[in-house]
C-alpha cells in the first residue's frame, strides 16, 4: 500500500466521520430530550436533494448548506408535531418520515439527476499547517464543513453539559413530569431538539451531495442515516464518545471502497480478490457487531439511554 | 392566555382505526393534489388513471392483488413482532434471504416435480428469513440490543449478497455477459388464479387467518400479547420473556422469508437485487396502520397494492412513481394524527379563575412553583 493511498484513506475517514457525526449529533440532541427519531435517513435525503438544488440555482455552497439545514429542520418539525405535540408513537412517525422523506426526495430531485453543480465546497488549506506531511493533509486541508462540524460538536457538548438549557433538555429526556413541574415546557424543549436534530441531518445530507459525492441520485444516502442512529447508541448518548465512534465508522466507510485496491492478505485471503458487493456489507455488519459488544458490556448495568426515551408526554396524564 | 391541551376522551369513537385509515387516505390524496398541481400535472387525470389501473377490470384487480400478496406477508411479518411490541424493520432483507435460499435449493433440486419443488422452496424461504433474523433475535432476547437497528442493517447485507451472487458465483452462463442469475425452473412457477394474481395470494390469506386464530384464540397468543403489553405481569405469570421474544422475532423473519419465496415463484422469474422492491418497508406501514391486527393487514395490503399499481401506471403520463411512496407515508401520517384526535379532544384552558377543572388547578400549581423558583 502506497503512502498516498494511506493518507487518502485517512482523509476520507475524517470526511465520512464528519458526515455521520453531524447527523448523529442532531439525533443525540433529540434523544437526550427523550425523542427517538428514526427519520434521519429521510431527513438526510431531503437535505441532500434540496442542498444540491439550491447549490445548482445559486452557485453558493453555503447557501445550499443552510437551505438544507432549514429543510431538515422543517422535515424534523413534522416528526415533532406528530410525536411530540400530538404524542403519537415515535417509532411509527420516524419510520414514516424515512419512507416519506426518501420518496419526496426522489420526487423533488427527479429533474436534476446527473447534473453537476459549478461550485462545490473546496478544501481549505489552513496556512502554515496544511503543508505538514501526513497530518497537514488529513487534518488541515479539509472542506470547511469538517471544521464547522468540529465546532458544532464542541458547542453541542458545552450546551448539553454546561448550561441550564442543556440541563433542562436532559431533564426532559429523563423525566418529563419533573421537568414540567419545575416550569419548563417539555413540548418546546423536545420539539426544539428534534428540529435542531433535523437541521443537522439535513446539513449532513448536503455535505454528501455537495462535496463527498457531488450530484443527486435516488438512494445516495445509502444507510448512512441509519448508521448515525446506531452511532448514538454506540456513543452512549455522549458527544465525546460519539466523536470517537464517528471516526471508527468513518474509517470503515472510507476503507470499504478502497479495500479493492489494497494488495494485502487477511487470514490467507487476498483482499483485492473479494467482490466489491461483498465488501459493501462491512459497515453494516460492523454496526451490528458493535451494538452487540456495547450491550454485552452493559448487560449487568442499567442502560445509558435516557430514561424517558420514546415515551410521549401529555400534560394532563401525569 | 388561553392555550390548547389534549384531554383523553371518556368515550372512544367506534371503529376508530378504520376511520383514521380513511382520513389518512384523504389527507394523502390532498397532499398529492398539491404536489401534482405545483409540478404542472392535472391531478384529476392522474388520480383517475391511478384508480382505473388499480380497480377497474379484472386485469387491473389482479395486478392490485398481485402486489397485495407480498405486502400482506411482510405486513403480517411486522405485525407478528409488533403484537409483542417489537419492531422488525428488516423484512425487506429477510425477503431477500428467503429468496436466496429458495433459489439455491431450486438450483440443486431442479429435477423435482412442480408441487414438491414449490413446497421445498417455500420451506427454504422461511428458513432463509429465520437465519437472517437469528442474530438480531438472539441479541434482542439475551442482550436487549435494539432489534430496530440490527434488523435494518441486515437489509443492506442481504441486498449486497444478492448483488454479489449476480455478478459472481450464481451468474447465469447463458446470460450473454449480463449479470443475472439463471431463472427458477419452469415447474416452480406458482399456479395462477386469474390475470396476474396467483396462488401466493391464498397462502397469504391462509396465514393471516392462522395468525388471527393463534393470537386471539390460543393461550400462546394471549401470552404473546401479555409479554408485549406488560412484561412484568407476564414474568410473574411464569412466561419466559426471552423465549417469547425469540419466537416472535424468528416467526416474523420466517414469514418475511416466505414472502421472498412467494415473490420469487409467483411474480418474479429469477432472484435479482430488485426482487424485494420496497415491499418489506411498505409492510411496516401496512402493519402500523393495521395496529398489528391481521384483518387490518389484509385491508391495508390491498389499498397499498392499489396505490403501488397506480403509481406505476402514471409513469406513462410523465409522473414519477415516487408519488406512490409519498402517498403511502402520508396515509400513515394522516392516520396517526387522526387517531390522536379520536382518542383525545382539544380543550382550551385559561389562567386560574376561569372554568375550574383539574387541569387549571394543576396549572395554578405550576405557576406558583415557577414563581418560587424565580
Interface residues (C-beta under 8 A of the other chain):
Chain A: X38 X78 X82 X86 X87 X88 X89 X91 X92 X93 X95 X96 X97 X99 X100 X101 X102 X103 X104 X106 X107 X110 X180 X181 X182 X183 X218 X222 X223 X226 X229 X230 X233 X275 X277 X278 X280 X281 X284 X285 X287 X288 X291 X292 X295 X296 X299 X303 X314 X315 X316 X317
Chain B: X5 X6 X7 X8 X35 X87 X89 X135 X136 X139 X143 X144 X145 X146 X148 X149 X150 X152 X153 X154 X156 X157 X160 X161 X163 X164 X167 X168 X281 X282 X284 X285 X288 X320 X322 X323 X324 X325 X326 X328 X329 X330 X332 X333 X336 X337 X339 X340 X344 X358 X359 X362 X366 X369 X370 X373
